[in-house]
Amino acid sequence: MLSPHEFATLMLVKDASDPAELDRAELDTLLEHQLVALEKLASGGERFSITGDGDSILQVVARIS
């Protein structure tokens, strides 16, 4: 089960927030659950993106609220 902070981080990743502002421990948890993916950029930076499973979770939460 994800914590409220992890859900919030998942929503921020979907909205393309700057990953430098996000808590790395929460991102690591989302990576473990395969809800986000980490892409290495040619510039040497990193970019997080939401996976299909992560998007499905957010859709379910949106329907509930």
PDB file of N, CA, C and O in Angstrom:
ATOM      1  N   MET A   1       0.841  -1.168   0.000  1.00  0.00           N
ATOM      2  CA  MET A   1       0.000   0.000   0.000  1.00  0.00           C
ATOM      3  C   MET A   1       0.893   1.241   0.000  1.00  0.00           C
ATOM      4  O   MET A   1       1.932   1.273   0.661  1.00  0.00           O
ATOM      5  N   LEU A   2       0.484   2.232  -0.731  1.00  0.00           N
ATOM      6  CA  LEU A   2       1.261   3.466  -0.817  1.00  0.00           C
ATOM      7  C   LEU A   2       0.804   4.452   0.255  1.00  0.00           C
ATOM      8  O   LEU A   2      -0.368   4.498   0.629  1.00  0.00           O
ATOM      9  N   SER A   3       1.757   5.229   0.732  1.00  0.00           N
ATOM     10  CA  SER A   3       1.435   6.285   1.695  1.00  0.00           C
ATOM     11  C   SER A   3       0.820   7.469   0.952  1.00  0.00           C
ATOM     12  O   SER A   3       0.937   7.562  -0.270  1.00  0.00           O
ATOM     13  N   PRO A   4       0.168   8.372   1.680  1.00  0.00           N
ATOM     14  CA  PRO A   4      -0.362   9.579   1.028  1.00  0.00           C
ATOM     15  C   PRO A   4       0.732  10.378   0.306  1.00  0.00           C
ATOM     16  O   PRO A   4       0.486  10.952  -0.754  1.00  0.00           O
ATOM     17  N   HIS A   5       1.924  10.410   0.878  1.00  0.00           N
ATOM     18  CA  HIS A   5       3.030  11.138   0.243  1.00  0.00           C
ATOM     19  C   HIS A   5       3.454  10.467  -1.061  1.00  0.00           C
ATOM     20  O   HIS A   5       3.804  11.141  -2.030  1.00  0.00           O
ATOM     21  N   GLU A   6       3.421   9.139  -1.077  1.00  0.00           N
ATOM     22  CA  GLU A   6       3.776   8.419  -2.301  1.00  0.00           C
ATOM     23  C   GLU A   6       2.722   8.636  -3.384  1.00  0.00           C
ATOM     24  O   GLU A   6       3.061   8.779  -4.559  1.00  0.00           O
ATOM     25  N   PHE A   7       1.438   8.661  -2.994  1.00  0.00           N
ATOM     26  CA  PHE A   7       0.392   8.994  -3.963  1.00  0.00           C
ATOM     27  C   PHE A   7       0.607  10.397  -4.521  1.00  0.00           C
ATOM     28  O   PHE A   7       0.491  10.622  -5.725  1.00  0.00           O
ATOM     29  N   ALA A   8       0.920  11.335  -3.636  1.00  0.00           N
ATOM     30  CA  ALA A   8       1.157  12.719  -4.077  1.00  0.00           C
ATOM     31  C   ALA A   8       2.343  12.778  -5.032  1.00  0.00           C
ATOM     32  O   ALA A   8       2.294  13.489  -6.036  1.00  0.00           O
ATOM     33  N   THR A   9       3.398  12.047  -4.733  1.00  0.00           N
ATOM     34  CA  THR A   9       4.572  12.019  -5.601  1.00  0.00           C
ATOM     35  C   THR A   9       4.209  11.434  -6.958  1.00  0.00           C
ATOM     36  O   THR A   9       4.667  11.924  -7.990  1.00  0.00           O
ATOM     37  N   LEU A  10       3.392  10.397  -6.960  1.00  0.00           N
ATOM     38  CA  LEU A  10       2.945   9.797  -8.222  1.00  0.00           C
ATOM     39  C   LEU A  10       2.183  10.819  -9.057  1.00  0.00           C
ATOM     40  O   LEU A  10       2.375  10.899 -10.270  1.00  0.00           O
ATOM     41  N   MET A  11       1.316  11.602  -8.411  1.00  0.00           N
ATOM     42  CA  MET A  11       0.582  12.633  -9.137  1.00  0.00           C
ATOM     43  C   MET A  11       1.528  13.701  -9.684  1.00  0.00           C
ATOM     44  O   MET A  11       1.335  14.189 -10.797  1.00  0.00           O
ATOM     45  N   LEU A  12       2.540  14.063  -8.914  1.00  0.00           N
ATOM     46  CA  LEU A  12       3.490  15.078  -9.366  1.00  0.00           C
ATOM     47  C   LEU A  12       4.335  14.583 -10.529  1.00  0.00           C
ATOM     48  O   LEU A  12       4.640  15.348 -11.444  1.00  0.00           O
ATOM     49  N   VAL A  13       4.713  13.318 -10.504  1.00  0.00           N
ATOM     50  CA  VAL A  13       5.469  12.754 -11.631  1.00  0.00           C
ATOM     51  C   VAL A  13       4.611  12.809 -12.890  1.00  0.00           C
ATOM     52  O   VAL A  13       5.107  13.138 -13.967  1.00  0.00           O
ATOM     53  N   LYS A  14       3.338  12.491 -12.758  1.00  0.00           N
ATOM     54  CA  LYS A  14       2.454  12.545 -13.930  1.00  0.00           C
ATOM     55  C   LYS A  14       2.358  13.959 -14.472  1.00  0.00           C
ATOM     56  O   LYS A  14       2.274  14.156 -15.684  1.00  0.00           O
ATOM     57  N   ASP A  15       2.369  14.941 -13.586  1.00  0.00           N
ATOM     58  CA  ASP A  15       2.274  16.336 -14.009  1.00  0.00           C
ATOM     59  C   ASP A  15       3.618  16.922 -14.418  1.00  0.00           C
ATOM     60  O   ASP A  15       3.738  18.132 -14.611  1.00  0.00           O
ATOM     61  N   ALA A  16       4.639  16.059 -14.552  1.00  0.00           N
ATOM     62  CA  ALA A  16       5.973  16.446 -15.035  1.00  0.00           C
ATOM     63  C   ALA A  16       6.650  17.474 -14.135  1.00  0.00           C
ATOM     64  O   ALA A  16       7.298  18.400 -14.623  1.00  0.00           O
ATOM     65  N   SER A  17       6.502  17.314 -12.834  1.00  0.00           N
ATOM     66  CA  SER A  17       7.210  18.190 -11.906  1.00  0.00           C
ATOM     67  C   SER A  17       8.708  17.903 -11.947  1.00  0.00           C
ATOM     68  O   SER A  17       9.140  16.837 -12.386  1.00  0.00           O
ATOM     69  N   ASP A  18       9.470  18.852 -11.494  1.00  0.00           N
ATOM     70  CA  ASP A  18      10.925  18.705 -11.446  1.00  0.00           C
ATOM     71  C   ASP A  18      11.283  17.620 -10.435  1.00  0.00           C
ATOM     72  O   ASP A  18      10.962  17.759  -9.255  1.00  0.00           O
ATOM     73  N   PRO A  19      11.944  16.534 -10.869  1.00  0.00           N
ATOM     74  CA  PRO A  19      12.266  15.446  -9.938  1.00  0.00           C
ATOM     75  C   PRO A  19      13.206  15.876  -8.820  1.00  0.00           C
ATOM     76  O   PRO A  19      13.262  15.218  -7.781  1.00  0.00           O
ATOM     77  N   ALA A  20      13.934  16.951  -9.008  1.00  0.00           N
ATOM     78  CA  ALA A  20      14.833  17.417  -7.949  1.00  0.00           C
ATOM     79  C   ALA A  20      14.049  17.868  -6.723  1.00  0.00           C
ATOM     80  O   ALA A  20      14.577  17.865  -5.612  1.00  0.00           O
ATOM     81  N   GLU A  21      12.795  18.254  -6.919  1.00  0.00           N
ATOM     82  CA  GLU A  21      11.954  18.716  -5.821  1.00  0.00           C
ATOM     83  C   GLU A  21      11.240  17.562  -5.111  1.00  0.00           C
ATOM     84  O   GLU A  21      10.624  17.776  -4.067  1.00  0.00           O
ATOM     85  N   LEU A  22      11.311  16.367  -5.647  1.00  0.00           N
ATOM     86  CA  LEU A  22      10.594  15.229  -5.100  1.00  0.00           C
ATOM     87  C   LEU A  22      11.483  14.416  -4.169  1.00  0.00           C
ATOM     88  O   LEU A  22      12.701  14.365  -4.339  1.00  0.00           O
ATOM     89  N   ASP A  23      10.862  13.788  -3.191  1.00  0.00           N
ATOM     90  CA  ASP A  23      11.579  12.973  -2.212  1.00  0.00           C
ATOM     91  C   ASP A  23      12.091  11.695  -2.870  1.00  0.00           C
ATOM     92  O   ASP A  23      11.311  10.927  -3.434  1.00  0.00           O
ATOM     93  N   ARG A  24      13.382  11.472  -2.798  1.00  0.00           N
ATOM     94  CA  ARG A  24      13.993  10.321  -3.474  1.00  0.00           C
ATOM     95  C   ARG A  24      13.511   8.996  -2.891  1.00  0.00           C
ATOM     96  O   ARG A  24      13.362   8.022  -3.630  1.00  0.00           O
ATOM     97  N   ALA A  25      13.266   8.938  -1.591  1.00  0.00           N
ATOM     98  CA  ALA A  25      12.789   7.694  -0.977  1.00  0.00           C
ATOM     99  C   ALA A  25      11.419   7.320  -1.533  1.00  0.00           C
ATOM    100  O   ALA A  25      11.147   6.148  -1.793  1.00  0.00           O
ATOM    101  N   GLU A  26      10.560   8.317  -1.714  1.00  0.00           N
ATOM    102  CA  GLU A  26       9.239   8.045  -2.281  1.00  0.00           C
ATOM    103  C   GLU A  26       9.346   7.616  -3.740  1.00  0.00           C
ATOM    104  O   GLU A  26       8.625   6.721  -4.182  1.00  0.00           O
ATOM    105  N   LEU A  27      10.238   8.246  -4.481  1.00  0.00           N
ATOM    106  CA  LEU A  27      10.452   7.841  -5.875  1.00  0.00           C
ATOM    107  C   LEU A  27      10.981   6.412  -5.950  1.00  0.00           C
ATOM    108  O   LEU A  27      10.580   5.643  -6.823  1.00  0.00           O
ATOM    109  N   ASP A  28      11.881   6.058  -5.035  1.00  0.00           N
ATOM    110  CA  ASP A  28      12.414   4.692  -5.019  1.00  0.00           C
ATOM    111  C   ASP A  28      11.305   3.674  -4.754  1.00  0.00           C
ATOM    112  O   ASP A  28      11.286   2.600  -5.357  1.00  0.00           O
ATOM    113  N   THR A  29      10.379   4.014  -3.849  1.00  0.00           N
ATOM    114  CA  THR A  29       9.249   3.121  -3.576  1.00  0.00           C
ATOM    115  C   THR A  29       8.388   2.959  -4.818  1.00  0.00           C
ATOM    116  O   THR A  29       7.968   1.850  -5.149  1.00  0.00           O
ATOM    117  N   LEU A  30       8.125   4.068  -5.507  1.00  0.00           N
ATOM    118  CA  LEU A  30       7.325   3.997  -6.734  1.00  0.00           C
ATOM    119  C   LEU A  30       8.042   3.192  -7.812  1.00  0.00           C
ATOM    120  O   LEU A  30       7.398   2.479  -8.582  1.00  0.00           O
ATOM    121  N   LEU A  31       9.376   3.299  -7.872  1.00  0.00           N
ATOM    122  CA  LEU A  31      10.154   2.489  -8.819  1.00  0.00           C
ATOM    123  C   LEU A  31      10.034   1.000  -8.476  1.00  0.00           C
ATOM    124  O   LEU A  31       9.868   0.164  -9.364  1.00  0.00           O
ATOM    125  N   GLU A  32      10.120   0.679  -7.179  1.00  0.00           N
ATOM    126  CA  GLU A  32      10.008  -0.716  -6.734  1.00  0.00           C
ATOM    127  C   GLU A  32       8.667  -1.309  -7.134  1.00  0.00           C
ATOM    128  O   GLU A  32       8.593  -2.468  -7.541  1.00  0.00           O
ATOM    129  N   HIS A  33       7.619  -0.525  -7.020  1.00  0.00           N
ATOM    130  CA  HIS A  33       6.273  -0.985  -7.370  1.00  0.00           C
ATOM    131  C   HIS A  33       5.989  -0.864  -8.864  1.00  0.00           C
ATOM    132  O   HIS A  33       4.891  -1.177  -9.323  1.00  0.00           O
ATOM    133  N   GLN A  34       6.985  -0.407  -9.614  1.00  0.00           N
ATOM    134  CA  GLN A  34       6.906  -0.230 -11.063  1.00  0.00           C
ATOM    135  C   GLN A  34       5.759   0.694 -11.463  1.00  0.00           C
ATOM    136  O   GLN A  34       5.066   0.460 -12.453  1.00  0.00           O
ATOM    137  N   LEU A  35       5.576   1.761 -10.659  1.00  0.00           N
ATOM    138  CA  LEU A  35       4.563   2.765 -10.953  1.00  0.00           C
ATOM    139  C   LEU A  35       5.165   3.948 -11.693  1.00  0.00           C
ATOM    140  O   LEU A  35       4.448   4.718 -12.332  1.00  0.00           O
ATOM    141  N   VAL A  36       6.479   4.093 -11.607  1.00  0.00           N
ATOM    142  CA  VAL A  36       7.230   5.082 -12.381  1.00  0.00           C
ATOM    143  C   VAL A  36       8.444   4.395 -12.985  1.00  0.00           C
ATOM    144  O   VAL A  36       8.886   3.348 -12.512  1.00  0.00           O
ATOM    145  N   ALA A  37       8.968   4.997 -14.029  1.00  0.00           N
ATOM    146  CA  ALA A  37      10.182   4.501 -14.676  1.00  0.00           C
ATOM    147  C   ALA A  37      11.195   5.638 -14.690  1.00  0.00           C
ATOM    148  O   ALA A  37      10.826   6.811 -14.748  1.00  0.00           O
ATOM    149  N   LEU A  38      12.457   5.286 -14.637  1.00  0.00           N
ATOM    150  CA  LEU A  38      13.536   6.262 -14.660  1.00  0.00           C
ATOM    151  C   LEU A  38      14.250   6.170 -15.998  1.00  0.00           C
ATOM    152  O   LEU A  38      14.769   5.119 -16.374  1.00  0.00           O
ATOM    153  N   GLU A  39      14.267   7.280 -16.702  1.00  0.00           N
ATOM    154  CA  GLU A  39      14.935   7.340 -18.004  1.00  0.00           C
ATOM    155  C   GLU A  39      16.227   8.143 -17.861  1.00  0.00           C
ATOM    156  O   GLU A  39      16.242   9.204 -17.238  1.00  0.00           O
ATOM    157  N   LYS A  40      17.293   7.633 -18.437  1.00  0.00           N
ATOM    158  CA  LYS A  40      18.553   8.367 -18.494  1.00  0.00           C
ATOM    159  C   LYS A  40      18.556   9.206 -19.766  1.00  0.00           C
ATOM    160  O   LYS A  40      18.349   8.686 -20.862  1.00  0.00           O
ATOM    161  N   LEU A  41      18.788  10.486 -19.616  1.00  0.00           N
ATOM    162  CA  LEU A  41      18.799  11.393 -20.754  1.00  0.00           C
ATOM    163  C   LEU A  41      20.199  11.503 -21.347  1.00  0.00           C
ATOM    164  O   LEU A  41      21.187  11.280 -20.648  1.00  0.00           O
ATOM    165  N   ALA A  42      20.289  11.838 -22.605  1.00  0.00           N
ATOM    166  CA  ALA A  42      21.576  11.991 -23.279  1.00  0.00           C
ATOM    167  C   ALA A  42      22.412  13.073 -22.612  1.00  0.00           C
ATOM    168  O   ALA A  42      23.642  13.025 -22.649  1.00  0.00           O
ATOM    169  N   SER A  43      21.750  14.039 -22.006  1.00  0.00           N
ATOM    170  CA  SER A  43      22.460  15.130 -21.325  1.00  0.00           C
ATOM    171  C   SER A  43      23.090  14.684 -20.008  1.00  0.00           C
ATOM    172  O   SER A  43      23.819  15.445 -19.371  1.00  0.00           O
ATOM    173  N   GLY A  44      22.803  13.443 -19.603  1.00  0.00           N
ATOM    174  CA  GLY A  44      23.324  12.933 -18.342  1.00  0.00           C
ATOM    175  C   GLY A  44      22.337  13.049 -17.200  1.00  0.00           C
ATOM    176  O   GLY A  44      22.570  12.519 -16.114  1.00  0.00           O
ATOM    177  N   GLY A  45      21.255  13.730 -17.439  1.00  0.00           N
ATOM    178  CA  GLY A  45      20.229  13.875 -16.408  1.00  0.00           C
ATOM    179  C   GLY A  45      19.300  12.673 -16.367  1.00  0.00           C
ATOM    180  O   GLY A  45      19.464  11.711 -17.118  1.00  0.00           O
ATOM    181  N   GLU A  46      18.338  12.749 -15.488  1.00  0.00           N
ATOM    182  CA  GLU A  46      17.345  11.696 -15.344  1.00  0.00           C
ATOM    183  C   GLU A  46      15.957  12.299 -15.450  1.00  0.00           C
ATOM    184  O   GLU A  46      15.740  13.468 -15.130  1.00  0.00           O
ATOM    185  N   ARG A  47      15.017  11.474 -15.908  1.00  0.00           N
ATOM    186  CA  ARG A  47      13.625  11.905 -15.976  1.00  0.00           C
ATOM    187  C   ARG A  47      12.749  10.741 -15.535  1.00  0.00           C
ATOM    188  O   ARG A  47      12.914   9.607 -15.985  1.00  0.00           O
ATOM    189  N   PHE A  48      11.825  11.049 -14.654  1.00  0.00           N
ATOM    190  CA  PHE A  48      10.873  10.045 -14.216  1.00  0.00           C
ATOM    191  C   PHE A  48       9.615  10.163 -15.063  1.00  0.00           C
ATOM    192  O   PHE A  48       9.183  11.262 -15.411  1.00  0.00           O
ATOM    193  N   SER A  49       9.041   9.026 -15.384  1.00  0.00           N
ATOM    194  CA  SER A  49       7.775   9.009 -16.108  1.00  0.00           C
ATOM    195  C   SER A  49       6.878   7.964 -15.462  1.00  0.00           C
ATOM    196  O   SER A  49       7.344   6.988 -14.873  1.00  0.00           O
ATOM    197  N   ILE A  50       5.601   8.194 -15.590  1.00  0.00           N
ATOM    198  CA  ILE A  50       4.631   7.280 -14.992  1.00  0.00           C
ATOM    199  C   ILE A  50       4.444   6.081 -15.918  1.00  0.00           C
ATOM    200  O   ILE A  50       4.448   6.225 -17.141  1.00  0.00           O
ATOM    201  N   THR A  51       4.282   4.910 -15.334  1.00  0.00           N
ATOM    202  CA  THR A  51       4.043   3.700 -16.117  1.00  0.00           C
ATOM    203  C   THR A  51       2.541   3.499 -16.305  1.00  0.00           C
ATOM    204  O   THR A  51       1.731   4.240 -15.749  1.00  0.00           O
ATOM    205  N   GLY A  52       2.192   2.516 -17.073  1.00  0.00           N
ATOM    206  CA  GLY A  52       0.778   2.184 -17.264  1.00  0.00           C
ATOM    207  C   GLY A  52       0.099   1.817 -15.954  1.00  0.00           C
ATOM    208  O   GLY A  52      -1.044   2.206 -15.715  1.00  0.00           O
ATOM    209  N   ASP A  53       0.798   1.069 -15.104  1.00  0.00           N
ATOM    210  CA  ASP A  53       0.235   0.700 -13.800  1.00  0.00           C
ATOM    211  C   ASP A  53       0.035   1.934 -12.921  1.00  0.00           C
ATOM    212  O   ASP A  53      -0.976   2.053 -12.229  1.00  0.00           O
ATOM    213  N   GLY A  54       1.001   2.848 -12.953  1.00  0.00           N
ATOM    214  CA  GLY A  54       0.877   4.079 -12.177  1.00  0.00           C
ATOM    215  C   GLY A  54      -0.290   4.913 -12.642  1.00  0.00           C
ATOM    216  O   GLY A  54      -1.021   5.480 -11.830  1.00  0.00           O
ATOM    217  N   ASP A  55      -0.467   4.991 -13.948  1.00  0.00           N
ATOM    218  CA  ASP A  55      -1.585   5.742 -14.507  1.00  0.00           C
ATOM    219  C   ASP A  55      -2.914   5.091 -14.127  1.00  0.00           C
ATOM    220  O   ASP A  55      -3.880   5.791 -13.824  1.00  0.00           O
ATOM    221  N   SER A  56      -2.970   3.778 -14.141  1.00  0.00           N
ATOM    222  CA  SER A  56      -4.200   3.072 -13.758  1.00  0.00           C
ATOM    223  C   SER A  56      -4.584   3.364 -12.313  1.00  0.00           C
ATOM    224  O   SER A  56      -5.760   3.564 -12.012  1.00  0.00           O
ATOM    225  N   ILE A  57      -3.603   3.390 -11.424  1.00  0.00           N
ATOM    226  CA  ILE A  57      -3.878   3.713 -10.025  1.00  0.00           C
ATOM    227  C   ILE A  57      -4.445   5.101  -9.892  1.00  0.00           C
ATOM    228  O   ILE A  57      -5.416   5.310  -9.165  1.00  0.00           O
ATOM    229  N   LEU A  58      -3.851   6.060 -10.587  1.00  0.00           N
ATOM    230  CA  LEU A  58      -4.338   7.436 -10.505  1.00  0.00           C
ATOM    231  C   LEU A  58      -5.756   7.562 -11.068  1.00  0.00           C
ATOM    232  O   LEU A  58      -6.552   8.350 -10.558  1.00  0.00           O
ATOM    233  N   GLN A  59      -6.074   6.811 -12.091  1.00  0.00           N
ATOM    234  CA  GLN A  59      -7.428   6.841 -12.647  1.00  0.00           C
ATOM    235  C   GLN A  59      -8.446   6.304 -11.645  1.00  0.00           C
ATOM    236  O   GLN A  59      -9.539   6.854 -11.511  1.00  0.00           O
ATOM    237  N   VAL A  60      -8.091   5.237 -10.947  1.00  0.00           N
ATOM    238  CA  VAL A  60      -8.983   4.659  -9.939  1.00  0.00           C
ATOM    239  C   VAL A  60      -9.188   5.645  -8.795  1.00  0.00           C
ATOM    240  O   VAL A  60     -10.316   5.850  -8.345  1.00  0.00           O
ATOM    241  N   VAL A  61      -8.117   6.248  -8.331  1.00  0.00           N
ATOM    242  CA  VAL A  61      -8.218   7.234  -7.235  1.00  0.00           C
ATOM    243  C   VAL A  61      -9.076   8.424  -7.661  1.00  0.00           C
ATOM    244  O   VAL A  61      -9.853   8.946  -6.862  1.00  0.00           O
ATOM    245  N   ALA A  62      -8.939   8.848  -8.902  1.00  0.00           N
ATOM    246  CA  ALA A  62      -9.729   9.986  -9.401  1.00  0.00           C
ATOM    247  C   ALA A  62     -11.225   9.639  -9.428  1.00  0.00           C
ATOM    248  O   ALA A  62     -12.065  10.502  -9.173  1.00  0.00           O
ATOM    249  N   ARG A  63     -11.551   8.398  -9.732  1.00  0.00           N
ATOM    250  CA  ARG A  63     -12.957   7.987  -9.757  1.00  0.00           C
ATOM    251  C   ARG A  63     -13.562   7.939  -8.358  1.00  0.00           C
ATOM    252  O   ARG A  63     -14.747   8.219  -8.174  1.00  0.00           O
ATOM    253  N   ILE A  64     -12.740   7.583  -7.382  1.00  0.00           N
ATOM    254  CA  ILE A  64     -13.206   7.463  -5.993  1.00  0.00           C
ATOM    255  C   ILE A  64     -13.465   8.832  -5.395  1.00  0.00           C
ATOM    256  O   ILE A  64     -14.416   9.012  -4.634  1.00  0.00           O
ATOM    257  N   SER A  65     -12.630   9.792  -5.732  1.00  0.00           N
ATOM    258  CA  SER A  65     -12.739  11.106  -5.085  1.00  0.00           C
ATOM    259  C   SER A  65     -13.648  12.052  -5.788  1.00  0.00           C
ATOM    260  O   SER A  65     -13.822  13.187  -5.343  1.00  0.00           O
TER     261      SER A  65
END
